[in-house]
Amino acid sequence: MSHIFLLNRDVCCSFPLPQMLDAHKNYGGKGTILVTKVSTESANQFGELGVDPVTNELLHYTEKLETFVSDLINCGVYIFTPDLFKAIPDSFTQQKDRANLR
């Protein structure tokens, strides 16, 4: 299976990409986000991630809020499998169906 690395254009750093790919393959998900811990004071300068403490699955993502959400931030490095892109139309259909129920 092929994998797609996506990096933000302002990322200029040395990241553990081979280890990230290994972790992504071991987990078996459709996408992986590289995160790091930062201080509580600086967290709101970045996209903050809420994760399940047991599974490490992403529960929510917030972008540069004024209030503290999490000390885990998005590094702007992602790995996707092609299956993720097949799932995108399904998520829009689900959102539309939920809106129709209201």
CYANA upper distance limits for C-alpha pairs under 8 A (distance plus 0.5 A):
  1 MET  CA     81 THR  CA      8.17
  2 SER  CA     81 THR  CA      7.11
  2 SER  CA     82 PRO  CA      7.84
  3 HIS  CA     79 ILE  CA      7.07
  3 HIS  CA     80 PHE  CA      6.26
  3 HIS  CA     81 THR  CA      5.42
  3 HIS  CA     82 PRO  CA      7.52
  4 ILE  CA     79 ILE  CA      5.96
  4 ILE  CA     80 PHE  CA      5.58
  4 ILE  CA     81 THR  CA      6.70
  4 ILE  CA     82 PRO  CA      8.04
  5 PHE  CA     77 VAL  CA      7.83
  5 PHE  CA     78 TYR  CA      6.21
  5 PHE  CA     79 ILE  CA      5.09
  5 PHE  CA     80 PHE  CA      7.08
  6 LEU  CA     76 GLY  CA      8.48
  6 LEU  CA     77 VAL  CA      6.38
  6 LEU  CA     78 TYR  CA      5.55
  6 LEU  CA     79 ILE  CA      6.76
  6 LEU  CA     80 PHE  CA      8.39
  7 LEU  CA     11 VAL  CA      7.17
  7 LEU  CA     76 GLY  CA      6.14
  7 LEU  CA     77 VAL  CA      5.06
  7 LEU  CA     78 TYR  CA      6.82
  8 ASN  CA     76 GLY  CA      5.59
  8 ASN  CA     77 VAL  CA      7.10
 11 VAL  CA     76 GLY  CA      7.38
 16 PRO  CA     20 MET  CA      6.58
 17 LEU  CA     21 LEU  CA      6.59
 18 PRO  CA     22 ASP  CA      6.77
 19 GLN  CA     23 ALA  CA      6.67
 20 MET  CA     24 HIS  CA      6.60
 20 MET  CA     34 LEU  CA      7.94
 21 LEU  CA     25 LYS  CA      6.65
 21 LEU  CA     79 ILE  CA      7.77
 22 ASP  CA     26 ASN  CA      6.63
 23 ALA  CA     27 TYR  CA      6.57
 24 HIS  CA     28 GLY  CA      6.64
 24 HIS  CA     29 GLY  CA      7.24
 24 HIS  CA     31 GLY  CA      7.91
 24 HIS  CA     32 THR  CA      6.52
 24 HIS  CA     79 ILE  CA      7.92
 25 LYS  CA     29 GLY  CA      8.04
 30 LYS  CA     80 PHE  CA      6.16
 30 LYS  CA     81 THR  CA      5.73
 30 LYS  CA     82 PRO  CA      8.28
 30 LYS  CA     83 ASP  CA      6.89
 30 LYS  CA     84 LEU  CA      5.82
 31 GLY  CA     78 TYR  CA      7.56
 31 GLY  CA     79 ILE  CA      5.99
 31 GLY  CA     80 PHE  CA      4.89
 31 GLY  CA     81 THR  CA      6.97
 31 GLY  CA     84 LEU  CA      7.51
 32 THR  CA     78 TYR  CA      6.07
 32 THR  CA     79 ILE  CA      5.61
 32 THR  CA     80 PHE  CA      7.07
 33 ILE  CA     74 ASN  CA      7.47
 33 ILE  CA     75 CYS  CA      8.15
 33 ILE  CA     76 GLY  CA      8.05
 33 ILE  CA     77 VAL  CA      6.56
 33 ILE  CA     78 TYR  CA      5.17
 33 ILE  CA     79 ILE  CA      7.22
 34 LEU  CA     74 ASN  CA      6.87
 34 LEU  CA     75 CYS  CA      6.11
 34 LEU  CA     76 GLY  CA      7.54
 34 LEU  CA     77 VAL  CA      5.96
 34 LEU  CA     78 TYR  CA      6.77
 35 VAL  CA     72 LEU  CA      6.64
 35 VAL  CA     73 ILE  CA      5.85
 35 VAL  CA     74 ASN  CA      5.32
 35 VAL  CA     75 CYS  CA      5.80
 36 THR  CA     72 LEU  CA      5.98
 36 THR  CA     73 ILE  CA      6.06
 36 THR  CA     74 ASN  CA      7.43
 36 THR  CA     75 CYS  CA      7.28
 37 LYS  CA     71 ASP  CA      5.80
 37 LYS  CA     72 LEU  CA      5.10
 37 LYS  CA     73 ILE  CA      6.80
 38 VAL  CA     42 SER  CA      7.18
 38 VAL  CA     43 ALA  CA      6.54
 38 VAL  CA     71 ASP  CA      5.84
 38 VAL  CA     72 LEU  CA      7.02
 38 VAL  CA     73 ILE  CA      7.61
 39 SER  CA     43 ALA  CA      6.62
 39 SER  CA     71 ASP  CA      6.74
 40 THR  CA     44 ASN  CA      8.42
 40 THR  CA     68 PHE  CA      7.45
 40 THR  CA     70 SER  CA      8.04
 40 THR  CA     71 ASP  CA      6.26
 42 SER  CA     46 PHE  CA      8.32
 43 ALA  CA     47 GLY  CA      8.32
 43 ALA  CA     48 GLU  CA      7.31
 43 ALA  CA     64 LYS  CA      8.49
 43 ALA  CA     68 PHE  CA      7.31
 43 ALA  CA     69 VAL  CA      8.46
 43 ALA  CA     70 SER  CA      7.45
 43 ALA  CA     71 ASP  CA      6.16
 43 ALA  CA     72 LEU  CA      8.05
 43 ALA  CA     73 ILE  CA      7.37
 44 ASN  CA     48 GLU  CA      7.67
 44 ASN  CA     63 GLU  CA      8.44
 44 ASN  CA     64 LYS  CA      5.41
 44 ASN  CA     65 LEU  CA      6.06
 44 ASN  CA     66 GLU  CA      6.57
 44 ASN  CA     67 THR  CA      7.19
 44 ASN  CA     68 PHE  CA      6.58
 44 ASN  CA     69 VAL  CA      8.28
 45 GLN  CA     64 LYS  CA      5.81
 45 GLN  CA     65 LEU  CA      8.29
 46 PHE  CA     63 GLU  CA      6.93
 46 PHE  CA     64 LYS  CA      5.63
 46 PHE  CA     73 ILE  CA      6.63
 46 PHE  CA     74 ASN  CA      7.49
 47 GLY  CA     61 TYR  CA      7.36
 47 GLY  CA     62 THR  CA      6.05
 47 GLY  CA     63 GLU  CA      4.68
 47 GLY  CA     64 LYS  CA      5.89
 47 GLY  CA     73 ILE  CA      6.03
 47 GLY  CA     74 ASN  CA      6.00
 48 GLU  CA     61 TYR  CA      6.33
 48 GLU  CA     62 THR  CA      5.81
 48 GLU  CA     63 GLU  CA      6.83
 48 GLU  CA     64 LYS  CA      7.71
 48 GLU  CA     69 VAL  CA      7.00
 48 GLU  CA     70 SER  CA      6.17
 48 GLU  CA     71 ASP  CA      7.43
 48 GLU  CA     72 LEU  CA      6.25
 48 GLU  CA     73 ILE  CA      5.01
 48 GLU  CA     74 ASN  CA      6.82
 49 LEU  CA     58 LEU  CA      7.42
 49 LEU  CA     59 LEU  CA      8.09
 49 LEU  CA     60 HIS  CA      6.47
 49 LEU  CA     61 TYR  CA      5.17
 49 LEU  CA     62 THR  CA      7.05
 49 LEU  CA     69 VAL  CA      8.17
 49 LEU  CA     70 SER  CA      6.69
 49 LEU  CA     71 ASP  CA      8.40
 49 LEU  CA     72 LEU  CA      6.10
 49 LEU  CA     73 ILE  CA      6.34
 49 LEU  CA     74 ASN  CA      7.42
 50 GLY  CA     58 LEU  CA      6.64
 50 GLY  CA     59 LEU  CA      5.92
 50 GLY  CA     60 HIS  CA      5.61
 50 GLY  CA     61 TYR  CA      6.77
 50 GLY  CA     69 VAL  CA      7.91
 50 GLY  CA     70 SER  CA      6.75
 50 GLY  CA     72 LEU  CA      7.92
 51 VAL  CA     55 THR  CA      8.48
 51 VAL  CA     56 ASN  CA      5.81
 51 VAL  CA     57 GLU  CA      5.91
 51 VAL  CA     58 LEU  CA      5.04
 51 VAL  CA     59 LEU  CA      5.63
 51 VAL  CA     60 HIS  CA      7.58
 52 ASP  CA     56 ASN  CA      5.36
 52 ASP  CA     57 GLU  CA      5.84
 52 ASP  CA     58 LEU  CA      7.04
 52 ASP  CA     59 LEU  CA      6.92
 62 THR  CA     69 VAL  CA      8.33
 65 LEU  CA     69 VAL  CA      8.45
 80 PHE  CA     84 LEU  CA      7.04
 81 THR  CA     85 PHE  CA      8.37
 82 PRO  CA     86 LYS  CA      7.52
 83 ASP  CA     87 ALA  CA      7.00
 84 LEU  CA     88 ILE  CA      7.21
 85 PHE  CA     89 PRO  CA      8.47
 86 LYS  CA     90 ASP  CA      8.23
 87 ALA  CA     91 SER  CA      7.00
 88 ILE  CA     92 PHE  CA      7.13
 89 PRO  CA     93 THR  CA      6.84
 90 ASP  CA     94 GLN  CA      6.70
 91 SER  CA     95 GLN  CA      6.71
 92 PHE  CA     96 LYS  CA      6.66
 93 THR  CA     97 ASP  CA      6.61
 94 GLN  CA     98 ARG  CA      6.69
 95 GLN  CA     99 ALA  CA      6.70
 96 LYS  CA    100 ASN  CA      6.73
 97 ASP  CA    101 LEU  CA      7.01
 98 ARG  CA    102 ARG  CA      7.39
